[in-house]
Amino acid sequence: MNKYMGWELYDEPPEGFSIDRHTGSPLSGYDFYTNGKSILNGGIRILVKSPGVLVDSMAVNHPPARESVPKGKEPKEDPMISREVRQRVNAFARENFKVKLLQEIEFDLMVCKLEGWSMENYVCEIKGLIDDIFQKMTDKERSKL
């Protein structure tokens, strides 16, 4: 039995299957057929050759479905490399966030200065928010011990 992207390919629809007119087909010359049930409730969807449409060769226009490789045969990645990459990406994202945050604070301070508002109150509010986050974080760490 041929398959395309996990769907079985048929020349004729099996008994109990009808054409699904609500979905397009990913394969030229084939239509989706269903057993009448929802996919969520055990329904099956297959691809059946469209009547009256000539299909020369599926392989000409579409690559064959990739066969699944047993888990033991898959090449394993070095976990240290992927961890290092994740750490670098995270560090880069944090630095970007710090730059944006400082730009926003500097802009707000400039507005405070232009309007004659107290910059000290604004900075103290921001510091208080950060201190609250730090306190919650250290409380969680202490509760783990």
Summary of the structure (lengths in Angstrom):
residues: 145
radius of gyration: 30.0
end to end distance: 58.7
largest distance: 81.0
contacts: 283
relative contact order: 0.08
helix: 50%
strand: 12%
